[in-house]
């Protein structure tokens, strides 16, 4: 250490000793806060570890809740059995209606099945009651250890049960532990987490619970019930061992006056170099604000506690009355209505996978989007889905023909489960731990969990009666009404707690302030008003940008611009549902008078690439002349004209012309959209916004997949022609790129555009505007041409990187994989209708593409590209091996399971890597004077290769599908090394810093 560090450390040491010299434990060296050049930092790793360990209780609860789904059919009187269980988070195990192998020793009657299912809820209700008191008496950690013991005893009782009585005993014990962990786990997490990640950690409880449920769905389909029970035993054992290694929460320790132990706990959780003294003081302030000896009545006499309890209980009520149990109960029939012949256990696994993925997404979004936004989004979409499902079942039960809309309930079910898992699944548990001060938290959480289990009991007992007496339609409409009320309630009465301290939350709950700003938003409004009208000058050389950037506006503009990418997706996916109609011998649903030939089909598929190949050389210069915004708006003219041509096409050449015109629109969008998004984004979100293009393209493709097979040819054209019109209406209200406006000398317009995009005053955007102006003036000093792409070393390097990434995107095998998707599903004996198979692939692509904007600016472009290339090469090699075994060897019985997982994994990594990121990189690699020319060249490269692959793939496939898969696997291997040695990481770099690196300058 240098002398300054020694002096600072000694000063801190003396301060610590003088303040706590009466406490011998305070002289522990771990309690001192070392200074590293005056910077204090925290580590979040151990907070995640501690949260994951305590949430093993959620995994154990999930296994308990879903256990009856695969087990009851095995231990019940042989018959066609329908079993459904519900749980406190609203997840329900799917109904099992099938004949299964039975246990000869255990054969439960219907009444015994009911008790086995319901005893868990009774135990959970009783287990939640004393847990809060116990946690306040012996601590959160020891409570978790103590309440883990019933988990272990319960699984031992169930695993070796020889009679129904042992099952009753085990299910009751397991209910006690489940109810207890619903109390203590959220409490523990809320007391160890920093404010910045409290939301993310809070959603882990629901995430791990869905993991436990999914574990039961998968393993229950493969092993006997006794083996499954023994496997479940290992979860609480791992939980017990893990809890022994974790510290007690600093809140509990400080509440008990153990200040030194609280500081040690914080040091373990937040890292050696955290400012434990300040954190301890914040906690102490919260404890001082609370009454030391709070009683049960304080929950009702104290306004803040009372309001928190009302919000918490009502959120739990809406969670249970969201209709999740009704939707899950009808999972199998909904799948069948969509033409699926999937087994009930496979339906359960699909639902479980969706829940896990979307709950994980919620944990990533919660501290960005906020609790209130996700709750409103969740309840709104669930209301719509439930209303549609009610209408569907009303039509079905009335005897009307619903075969033509069999896809509709499946779409609603998927959307419902997704939005439930993002909002009302995890967030009530998170907010339950946020809304109370430490003095009443234990009691309040216990009451909330008891209310949850009471709702579980009511819904479980009444659901069957509602279905019988009201009918399925009225039942769904009742839950839709509950969700509509939930939407209004959250909008009016629930406060946003994202980024708020406990004191700020309590201030709002107590009614002391009508608003509750985050710490970063606190300030003098009068000063802000002055800033907005002050002169746009900086004379002292200091940055005046103290206003936070409102990234929501950037994403709003990026989403509006990407609606045109959605239209591109509808054009790319158009041939999938339309091709079979055009090739069918029955021409009643075709505009043509005869079926098209194979050669005509190939031209219809590939001509869009020809149009997209030519268009960039027009779109690029046009974007520099009239602006990025107006070029994107004009692209809709091509799309509308193309779909109108499709409507009146009586000859094949009109379809050729239509696809060529569509290609022009596609070329316009894919040339200019990356330019626009790259120029409106800040450095820290440019990766996320740049990745949206792939998400919207695959969403457009899924739009065709989901609608096309189930409506007429003309109806699909009408559906598609509306989309570009909506896109233009929305995007019309977005601003032009500030880079373009600055380049045209329209400084006032550029300033206004930047103010809108950043949500700041003129002075707030001054520094960024000055930087943009300087960069544009430097770039425009020499007007760029296409030759400058080759002559200038930095431009040449950028072009090599972007063209290489786009080339490997087209050579990654995505077309060959999608072309063989239906045969892959058929080879795996899934029994799926081809239309349903394409919808599933579309859903996988949309879900995966939705992750990229979240992780692109965290992990970086290069890491995602490397993962994508390596995993795609493995997936393609595996698919090639499968088709080799099928076509050459002739026996695929040993690998029949292989193609579907390989297909899904391939689509996931493509959509998170080589699908979106080449376009994101294209938008940030070139200076303003050459950007349009570079985008034109790169986009044309994309479509040249796209045309070649699409047009000549059938010839390669004729030699054997496995050759095609192995060839593209080889390209992916080359792509991996290209990214590793050639591509540079641009995460977190400004556009100028990227240019500096391309020119070999150090930042």
PEPEJO-V973605 format. One record per residue. N is the residue number from 1. RES is the residue in one letter. OMEGA is omega in degrees with one decimal (999 if undefined). NEAR is the number of other C-alpha atoms within 8 Angstrom. Layout:
BEGIN
n->{N/N}
res->{RES/RES}
omega->{OMEGA/OMEGA}
near->{NEAR/NEAR}
END
This chain:
BEGIN
n->{1/2/3/4/5/6/7/8/9/10/11/12/13/14/15/16/17/18/19/20/21/22/23/24/25/26/27/28/29/30/31/32/33/34/35/36/37/38/39/40/41/42/43/44/45/46/47/48/49/50/51/52/53/54/55/56/57/58/59/60/61/62/63/64/65/66/67/68/69/70/71/72/73/74/75/76/77/78/79/80/81/82/83/84/85/86/87/88/89/90/91/92/93/94/95/96/97/98/99/100/101/102/103/104/105/106/107/108/109/110/111/112/113/114/115/116/117/118/119/120/121/122/123/124/125/126/127/128/129/130/131/132/133/134/135/136/137/138/139/140/141/142/143/144/145/146/147/148/149/150/151/152/153/154/155/156/157/158/159/160/161/162/163/164/165/166/167/168/169/170/171/172/173/174/175/176/177/178/179/180/181/182/183/184/185/186/187/188/189/190/191/192/193/194/195/196/197/198/199/200/201/202/203/204/205/206/207/208/209/210/211/212/213/214/215/216/217/218/219/220/221/222/223/224/225/226/227/228/229/230/231/232/233/234/235/236/237/238/239/240/241/242/243/244/245/246/247/248/249/250/251/252/253/254/255/256/257/258/259/260/261/262/263/264/265/266/267/268/269/270/271/272/273/274/275/276/277/278/279/280/281/282/283/284/285/286/287/288/289/290/291/292/293/294/295/296/297/298/299/300/301/302/303/304/305/306/307/308/309/310/311/312/313/314/315/316/317/318/319/320/321/322/323/324/325/326/327/328/329/330/331/332/333/334/335/336/337/338/339/340/341/342/343/344/345/346/347/348/349/350/351/352/353/354/355/356/357/358/359/360/361/362/363/364/365/366/367/368/369/370/371/372/373/374/375/376/377/378/379/380/381/382/383/384/385/386/387/388/389/390/391/392/393/394/395/396/397/398/399/400/401/402/403/404/405/406/407/408/409/410/411/412/413/414/415/416/417/418/419/420/421/422/423/424/425/426/427/428/429/430/431/432/433/434/435/436/437/438/439/440/441/442/443/444/445/446/447/448/449/450/451/452/453/454/455/456/457/458/459/460/461/462/463/464/465/466/467/468/469/470/471/472/473/474/475/476/477/478/479/480/481/482/483/484/485/486/487/488/489/490/491/492/493/494/495/496/497/498/499/500/501/502/503/504/505/506/507/508/509/510/511/512/513/514/515/516/517/518/519/520/521/522/523/524/525/526/527/528/529/530/531/532/533/534/535/536/537/538/539/540/541/542/543/544/545/546/547/548/549/550/551/552/553/554/555/556/557/558/559/560/561/562/563/564/565/566/567/568/569/570/571/572/573/574/575/576/577/578/579/580/581/582/583/584/585/586/587/588/589/590/591/592/593/594/595/596/597/598/599/600/601/602/603/604/605/606/607/608/609/610/611/612/613/614/615/616/617/618/619/620/621/622/623/624/625/626/627/628/629/630/631/632/633/634/635/636/637/638/639/640/641/642/643/644/645/646/647/648/649/650/651/652/653/654/655/656/657/658/659/660/661/662/663/664/665/666/667/668/669/670/671/672/673/674/675/676/677/678/679/680/681/682/683/684/685/686/687/688/689/690/691/692/693/694/695/696/697/698/699/700/701/702/703/704/705/706/707/708/709/710/711/712/713/714/715/716/717/718/719/720/721/722/723/724/725/726/727/728/729/730/731/732/733/734/735/736/737/738/739/740/741/742/743/744/745/746/747/748/749/750/751/752/753/754/755/756/757/758/759/760/761/762/763/764/765/766/767/768/769/770/771/772/773/774/775/776/777/778/779/780/781/782/783/784/785/786/787/788/789/790/791/792/793/794/795/796/797/798/799/800/801/802/803/804/805/806/807/808/809/810/811/812/813/814/815/816/817/818/819/820/821/822/823/824/825/826/827/828/829/830/831/832/833/834/835/836/837/838/839/840/841/842/843/844/845/846/847/848/849/850/851/852/853/854/855/856/857/858/859/860/861/862/863/864/865/866/867/868/869/870/871/872/873/874/875/876/877/878/879/880/881/882/883/884/885/886/887/888/889/890/891/892/893/894/895/896/897/898/899/900/901/902/903/904/905/906/907/908/909/910/911/912/913/914/915/916/917/918/919/920/921/922/923/924/925/926/927/928/929/930/931/932/933/934/935/936/937/938/939/940/941/942/943/944/945/946/947/948/949/950/951/952/953/954/955/956/957/958/959/960/961/962/963/964/965/966/967/968/969/970/971/972/973/974/975/976/977/978/979/980/981/982/983/984/985/986/987/988/989/990/991/992/993/994/995/996/997/998/999/1000/1001/1002/1003}
res->{X/X/X/X/X/X/X/X/X/X/X/X/X/X/X/X/X/X/X/X/X/X/X/X/X/X/X/X/X/X/X/X/X/X/X/X/X/X/X/X/X/X/X/X/X/X/X/X/X/X/X/X/X/X/X/X/X/X/X/X/X/X/X/X/X/X/X/X/X/X/X/X/X/X/X/X/X/X/X/X/X/X/X/X/X/X/X/X/X/X/X/X/X/X/X/X/X/X/X/X/X/X/X/X/X/X/X/X/X/X/X/X/X/X/X/X/X/X/X/X/X/X/X/X/X/X/X/X/X/X/X/X/X/X/X/X/X/X/X/X/X/X/X/X/X/X/X/X/X/X/X/X/X/X/X/X/X/X/X/X/X/X/X/X/X/X/X/X/X/X/X/X/X/X/X/X/X/X/X/X/X/X/X/X/X/X/X/X/X/X/X/X/X/X/X/X/X/X/X/X/X/X/X/X/X/X/X/X/X/X/X/X/X/X/X/X/X/X/X/X/X/X/X/X/X/X/X/X/X/X/X/X/X/X/X/X/X/X/X/X/X/X/X/X/X/X/X/X/X/X/X/X/X/X/X/X/X/X/X/X/X/X/X/X/X/X/X/X/X/X/X/X/X/X/X/X/X/X/X/X/X/X/X/X/X/X/X/X/X/X/X/X/X/X/X/X/X/X/X/X/X/X/X/X/X/X/X/X/X/X/X/X/X/X/X/X/X/X/X/X/X/X/X/X/X/X/X/X/X/X/X/X/X/X/X/X/X/X/X/X/X/X/X/X/X/X/X/X/X/X/X/X/X/X/X/X/X/X/X/X/X/X/X/X/X/X/X/X/X/X/X/X/X/X/X/X/X/X/X/X/X/X/X/X/X/X/X/X/X/X/X/X/X/X/X/X/X/X/X/X/X/X/X/X/X/X/X/X/X/X/X/X/X/X/X/X/X/X/X/X/X/X/X/X/X/X/X/X/X/X/X/X/X/X/X/X/X/X/X/X/X/X/X/X/X/X/X/X/X/X/X/X/X/X/X/X/X/X/X/X/X/X/X/X/X/X/X/X/X/X/X/X/X/X/X/X/X/X/X/X/X/X/X/X/X/X/X/X/X/X/X/X/X/X/X/X/X/X/X/X/X/X/X/X/X/X/X/X/X/X/X/X/X/X/X/X/X/X/X/X/X/X/X/X/X/X/X/X/X/X/X/X/X/X/X/X/X/X/X/X/X/X/X/X/X/X/X/X/X/X/X/X/X/X/X/X/X/X/X/X/X/X/X/X/X/X/X/X/X/X/X/X/X/X/X/X/X/X/X/X/X/X/X/X/X/X/X/X/X/X/X/X/X/X/X/X/X/X/X/X/X/X/X/X/X/X/X/X/X/X/X/X/X/X/X/X/X/X/X/X/X/X/X/X/X/X/X/X/X/X/X/X/X/X/X/X/X/X/X/X/X/X/X/X/X/X/X/X/X/X/X/X/X/X/X/X/X/X/X/X/X/X/X/X/X/X/X/X/X/X/X/X/X/X/X/X/X/X/X/X/X/X/X/X/X/X/X/X/X/X/X/X/X/X/X/X/X/X/X/X/X/X/X/X/X/X/X/X/X/X/X/X/X/X/X/X/X/X/X/X/X/X/X/X/X/X/X/X/X/X/X/X/X/X/X/X/X/X/X/X/X/X/X/X/X/X/X/X/X/X/X/X/X/X/X/X/X/X/X/X/X/X/X/X/X/X/X/X/X/X/X/X/X/X/X/X/X/X/X/X/X/X/X/X/X/X/X/X/X/X/X/X/X/X/X/X/X/X/X/X/X/X/X/X/X/X/X/X/X/X/X/X/X/X/X/X/X/X/X/X/X/X/X/X/X/X/X/X/X/X/X/X/X/X/X/X/X/X/X/X/X/X/X/X/X/X/X/X/X/X/X/X/X/X/X/X/X/X/X/X/X/X/X/X/X/X/X/X/X/X/X/X/X/X/X/X/X/X/X/X/X/X/X/X/X/X/X/X/X/X/X/X/X/X/X/X/X/X/X/X/X/X/X/X/X/X/X/X/X/X/X/X/X/X/X/X/X/X/X/X/X/X/X/X/X/X/X/X/X/X/X/X/X/X/X/X/X/X/X/X/X/X/X/X/X/X/X/X/X/X/X/X/X/X/X/X/X/X/X/X/X/X/X/X/X/X/X/X/X/X/X/X/X/X/X/X/X/X/X/X/X/X/X/X/X/X/X/X/X/X/X/X/X/X/X/X/X/X/X/X/X/X/X}
omega->{174.8/-173.3/-179.9/179.7/179.3/-178.9/-178.9/179.2/179.8/178.0/178.1/178.9/-179.1/178.8/179.7/-178.2/-176.8/-178.8/-172.9/-175.0/177.0/-178.3/-177.2/-177.8/-177.1/179.1/174.2/-177.8/-179.7/-176.0/-178.8/-179.5/-178.3/177.5/175.8/-176.9/176.3/-176.5/175.7/-179.6/178.3/176.5/-176.9/-173.1/-176.1/174.4/176.3/-179.9/-178.8/179.5/179.1/179.9/-179.0/178.3/166.7/172.2/176.1/175.6/178.9/177.6/178.6/177.7/179.0/-176.5/-176.6/-172.5/-176.5/-175.2/177.7/-170.4/-175.7/177.1/-178.9/-173.5/-178.8/178.8/-176.1/179.7/171.1/-169.4/173.1/-179.2/176.2/176.0/176.3/-179.7/-170.8/178.9/179.9/174.8/177.6/176.9/-174.8/179.4/177.5/179.3/-173.7/173.7/-172.5/175.7/-175.3/174.8/-176.7/-177.1/-178.9/175.1/-173.6/172.3/179.5/179.7/178.5/175.7/-179.7/179.4/179.0/-179.9/-169.9/-178.2/177.6/-179.4/178.4/178.0/-179.4/178.1/-179.3/-179.8/-179.3/-172.9/-176.2/-171.5/179.2/179.0/179.5/-179.0/177.1/-177.2/-175.1/179.3/-178.7/-176.6/-178.6/174.4/177.9/178.0/-177.6/-177.0/172.9/-178.8/176.1/175.1/-176.9/179.9/-178.5/-179.1/174.3/178.7/-178.1/-175.4/-175.3/-178.6/176.8/180.0/-179.8/-179.0/178.1/176.1/176.6/-177.7/-179.0/-178.9/176.7/177.8/-177.1/175.2/177.8/179.8/179.9/178.2/-179.3/-178.3/172.6/177.4/-167.2/-177.7/176.1/179.3/179.8/-176.7/-177.5/-176.9/178.1/-169.2/168.4/-179.6/-173.9/-178.3/-177.7/179.5/-180.0/-179.5/-178.9/-180.0/-179.8/179.8/178.8/-179.8/-178.3/175.7/177.8/174.8/177.2/178.1/179.5/177.1/179.5/179.6/-175.8/-176.0/-179.8/178.0/-173.0/-175.0/178.7/-175.4/-179.7/176.4/178.0/-179.3/178.0/177.3/178.9/-178.9/-175.6/-179.3/178.5/175.5/177.2/177.5/-178.9/179.3/-179.1/-179.3/177.0/-175.7/-177.1/175.5/170.3/-179.7/178.8/179.1/179.6/-178.4/179.7/177.3/178.5/178.1/-177.9/-173.5/-178.9/177.7/177.7/178.2/177.4/178.0/178.1/179.1/179.6/-173.8/-172.6/177.1/-175.6/-172.0/176.7/176.9/-174.3/-178.1/179.1/179.8/178.1/-179.0/177.8/178.4/-179.5/177.5/177.1/179.4/178.5/178.8/178.2/175.3/-171.2/-174.9/-178.4/179.3/179.5/-178.2/179.3/176.8/-174.9/179.4/178.6/-174.0/-179.0/179.2/-179.1/178.6/177.1/179.9/179.0/-179.9/-176.0/-179.0/-179.9/175.5/176.2/177.1/-179.2/176.4/-177.7/179.7/177.3/-178.1/-178.5/-179.4/178.5/-178.8/-179.0/-179.4/-177.2/-176.9/-174.8/-179.0/177.3/176.2/-178.6/179.5/177.7/177.4/-177.9/174.7/-178.5/173.5/-177.5/-179.6/176.8/175.2/179.6/-178.8/179.3/178.4/179.6/179.3/178.4/-179.3/-179.4/-177.8/-175.4/174.1/174.1/177.0/177.8/179.9/177.8/-175.7/-164.8/-178.8/173.8/-177.3/-177.2/-177.1/-172.7/179.7/-178.6/177.0/178.9/177.2/-178.3/-175.7/179.7/-179.0/178.9/177.0/-179.6/-178.2/179.8/178.6/179.3/178.4/176.5/178.9/179.2/-178.1/174.3/177.4/-177.5/-178.8/177.1/177.8/179.7/-179.9/179.9/-177.1/-177.1/177.0/178.9/178.9/-172.1/179.6/177.9/178.1/179.6/-179.5/179.8/179.2/180.0/-177.8/178.8/-175.8/174.8/-177.3/178.4/-172.6/-171.0/172.8/-174.5/-166.1/175.8/177.9/178.3/-175.2/176.5/179.6/-175.9/-165.2/-173.8/172.2/-174.6/-174.6/-178.3/-173.5/-175.7/-179.8/-178.3/179.4/177.9/178.9/-179.9/179.6/176.2/177.2/178.2/-178.3/173.5/176.2/176.3/-178.9/-178.4/-178.9/-178.0/-176.7/-173.4/-173.9/179.4/178.6/179.7/179.8/-177.0/-173.5/-175.9/-171.6/-177.1/-176.8/-179.8/178.2/178.5/179.8/176.1/179.7/176.0/178.0/176.7/-179.7/175.3/175.9/179.1/179.5/-179.8/-178.1/-179.3/-179.3/-173.3/-165.5/-175.3/-178.3/173.8/-178.4/179.8/175.8/-178.2/174.2/179.5/-179.8/179.4/178.7/-179.4/177.2/178.7/-178.3/-179.3/176.7/-179.0/-179.2/178.2/178.7/-178.7/-176.4/172.9/-177.2/-178.1/-176.6/-178.4/178.5/-178.5/-178.0/179.0/178.8/179.1/179.0/178.2/-178.5/-174.5/-178.9/-177.0/-178.7/-178.8/-178.7/172.7/-175.5/-176.4/178.3/-178.6/177.2/179.4/-172.7/176.4/-179.3/178.6/175.9/177.6/-176.0/178.0/179.2/176.9/179.9/176.9/179.0/-179.8/178.3/178.5/178.1/-176.7/170.2/175.5/175.3/174.0/177.6/176.0/179.0/178.0/177.4/-178.0/-179.1/-174.0/-174.8/-176.5/177.5/-175.7/-179.1/178.7/178.5/-179.2/-177.6/-176.6/177.1/175.8/-174.5/-178.3/178.4/178.2/178.0/-176.1/-178.4/-178.9/175.5/177.2/177.7/179.2/179.9/177.5/177.6/179.1/179.5/177.3/180.0/-169.4/-176.1/177.2/178.7/178.2/177.9/179.5/177.7/-176.5/-171.2/-176.7/-178.4/171.8/-174.8/-177.8/177.2/179.7/178.1/176.6/-175.9/-175.2/177.3/-179.4/-175.5/-175.3/174.7/177.3/177.9/-178.0/-179.9/-178.7/177.3/178.5/-176.9/-179.9/179.2/-178.1/-178.7/174.3/175.5/178.1/-178.1/-174.5/-175.9/175.2/179.8/-177.2/-176.6/176.7/175.1/174.6/-178.6/179.6/-179.0/177.1/178.3/174.8/179.6/176.6/178.0/178.5/179.2/176.6/-176.4/-172.3/172.1/-169.3/-176.2/176.2/176.7/-177.3/-176.8/178.9/-176.7/-179.9/-170.9/171.4/-175.3/-172.9/177.8/-175.8/176.8/-179.3/-178.9/178.8/-179.4/-177.1/-177.0/-179.3/179.3/-177.0/176.7/-179.1/174.8/175.9/176.5/178.8/175.7/177.5/-178.6/-173.6/-175.7/-171.5/-176.5/-170.7/177.4/-179.6/178.1/-177.4/-179.3/179.1/179.0/177.8/177.9/-176.3/-175.5/179.2/-172.1/178.9/176.9/176.9/179.5/-179.5/-179.2/-178.4/-174.9/-179.4/-175.7/178.4/-178.2/172.2/177.2/178.9/177.6/178.9/-178.4/177.6/179.1/178.3/179.0/-179.4/-171.4/179.7/178.2/178.6/178.9/179.4/177.4/-178.8/177.0/178.5/-175.3/-177.8/-177.7/-176.2/175.6/179.5/-179.5/-179.9/-178.3/-173.4/-175.0/179.8/178.8/178.3/178.9/177.7/-178.7/-179.6/-179.6/-178.9/-179.5/178.4/-179.0/-176.4/178.3/174.5/-177.4/-174.8/174.6/179.0/-179.7/178.3/175.6/-178.2/-175.1/-176.5/-175.8/-178.3/177.1/179.5/179.1/178.9/178.8/178.9/-179.9/-175.9/178.7/177.7/-179.7/178.9/179.3/179.9/174.2/-179.5/-180.0/-179.3/177.5/-176.9/-179.0/179.8/178.3/-179.5/179.6/-176.6/-175.1/-176.2/178.7/177.3/178.0/179.5/-179.5/-179.5/177.5/180.0/-178.2/-177.8/170.0/-179.1/179.3/178.8/178.5/179.7/177.4/178.5/178.5/178.1/178.3/177.2/-179.4/-179.8/-179.8/-178.5/179.0/177.9/179.2/-174.0/177.6/-178.6/-172.1/-173.8/-179.4/173.7/-178.4/-177.2/-178.2/-172.6/-179.8/-179.7/178.3/179.0/177.5/-178.6/-177.6/-176.5/-178.2/176.8/179.4/178.3/179.8/178.6/177.9/179.3/177.7/175.8/177.7/-180.0/-178.9/174.1/178.0/-177.5/-172.8/-175.5/-177.9/176.9/-179.4/179.7/-176.6/-177.5/-177.7/-177.1/179.7/-167.4/-167.8/-176.7/175.3/179.7/178.9/-177.2/-179.7/178.5/-178.9/-179.9/-175.6/175.0/-176.0/175.5/-177.1/-172.7/173.6/-174.2/-166.5/175.0/178.5/177.2/179.9/179.5/-177.3/-175.0/-171.2/-171.6/175.2/-172.3/-173.5/-175.3/-171.4/-176.9/178.8/180.0/179.9/178.6/-178.4/-177.6/178.9/178.1/176.0/178.8/-172.7/171.2/-179.9/177.4/178.3/-178.1/-179.5/-177.9/-174.0/-171.1/175.3/179.7/178.3/177.6/-179.9/179.7/177.7/-176.7/-177.2/-176.4/177.2/-179.4/-179.7/-178.4/177.6/180.0/173.7/176.4/176.4/-180.0/175.8/177.5/179.2/178.9/-178.6/175.6/178.7/-176.0/-171.6/-173.2/-173.6/177.8/178.9/-179.7/-178.9/175.2/-179.4/173.0/179.7/178.8/178.4/176.8/178.2/177.6/-180.0/177.1/177.6/177.4/178.5/175.8/-178.5/999}
near->{4/5/6/6/11/9/8/9/10/8/8/11/9/8/8/11/10/7/6/8/10/4/8/6/6/11/9/7/5/8/12/9/12/7/11/7/5/5/6/9/8/10/10/9/6/11/12/9/8/11/11/9/11/14/13/13/15/16/15/15/13/14/14/9/13/14/10/14/15/15/10/10/17/11/12/14/8/10/5/7/10/9/11/12/13/12/11/9/9/12/12/13/15/15/14/13/9/9/9/7/6/11/9/6/6/10/11/11/8/7/7/9/11/8/9/12/10/9/12/15/12/12/16/18/15/11/14/17/10/9/14/16/9/10/14/10/6/8/11/14/13/9/13/14/11/7/12/13/9/11/14/11/10/14/14/11/12/13/10/7/9/7/8/10/6/11/12/11/10/14/15/14/14/17/16/17/16/14/16/14/12/11/15/14/13/14/13/12/14/12/9/12/10/6/9/7/9/12/13/13/13/15/16/14/14/13/13/13/15/15/12/14/16/12/10/13/15/9/9/13/8/6/8/7/10/9/9/12/11/11/8/11/12/8/12/15/9/9/13/10/8/10/12/7/6/8/7/10/13/14/11/12/13/13/8/6/6/9/8/10/10/14/13/10/12/12/14/10/12/13/13/9/12/12/10/11/8/7/8/11/8/8/10/9/8/12/13/8/6/10/8/7/5/9/7/8/6/10/12/9/7/8/10/12/16/11/10/11/12/8/10/13/11/8/10/12/11/12/12/15/12/12/11/13/10/10/9/12/12/9/13/13/7/12/13/10/12/12/10/11/9/12/7/12/11/8/13/12/11/8/9/13/9/10/12/13/8/12/16/10/10/14/15/10/11/14/15/6/8/12/13/11/8/12/13/11/10/13/16/11/11/15/13/9/13/15/11/10/12/14/9/11/10/10/11/10/7/6/6/7/7/9/6/8/8/12/11/8/14/12/8/12/12/8/11/12/12/11/15/13/14/14/15/15/14/18/12/12/12/13/9/12/13/9/13/13/12/11/11/14/12/15/10/12/13/14/10/13/13/14/11/13/14/9/11/13/11/8/10/10/8/8/9/8/9/11/10/7/6/10/9/11/13/9/13/14/11/8/13/16/9/11/15/11/8/10/12/8/9/12/9/6/7/9/7/7/9/9/9/11/7/11/7/9/12/12/12/14/12/10/9/7/7/6/5/9/8/8/7/6/7/7/6/6/6/6/8/9/8/8/10/9/7/8/5/7/6/8/5/4/5/6/6/9/9/5/6/7/7/10/9/6/11/12/9/8/12/11/9/12/13/12/11/13/15/14/14/13/14/14/10/8/13/11/10/9/12/11/9/8/11/12/9/8/6/6/13/4/8/9/11/11/7/6/11/9/7/6/6/9/10/10/10/12/11/11/13/14/13/13/16/19/15/11/13/16/10/9/14/14/10/10/13/10/6/8/12/15/10/9/14/14/11/8/13/14/9/12/14/11/10/13/13/10/11/11/9/7/11/8/7/10/6/11/12/11/9/13/14/14/14/15/16/15/16/12/17/16/13/10/15/16/12/13/15/12/14/13/11/11/10/7/10/9/10/13/15/13/14/17/16/16/11/12/14/14/14/14/12/15/16/13/10/14/15/11/9/14/10/9/9/9/12/7/8/12/12/9/8/11/12/8/9/14/10/8/13/10/8/9/11/7/6/8/9/10/14/13/12/11/13/13/11/6/6/9/8/6/9/13/12/9/12/12/12/10/13/12/9/13/9/14/14/11/14/12/10/7/10/8/8/10/11/8/9/13/9/8/11/11/6/7/8/8/8/9/6/10/12/9/8/8/8/9/13/11/9/11/11/8/10/13/11/8/11/13/11/12/10/13/12/11/11/10/9/10/9/7/7/8/11/10/7/11/14/10/9/10/6/9/9/12/8/7/9/11/12/11/11/8/10/13/9/11/13/14/8/13/17/10/10/15/14/11/10/14/15/7/8/13/14/11/8/12/13/11/10/13/15/11/11/15/14/9/13/15/11/11/14/14/9/13/11/12/11/10/8/7/7/7/7/9/5/6/8/9/8/10/15/10/8/12/13/10/11/12/13/12/14/13/16/15/15/15/10/17/14/12/12/15/11/12/14/11/11/12/9/10/11/14/10/15/12/12/14/13/10/12/14/13/12/13/12/11/11/10/12/9/11/11/11/8/10/7/7/11/10/7/7/10/12/12/11/12/14/11/8/13/16/9/12/15/11/8/11/12/9/9/12/9/6/8/9/6/7/9/12/7/10/8/10/8/9/12/12/11/10/11/8/6/7/5/5}
END
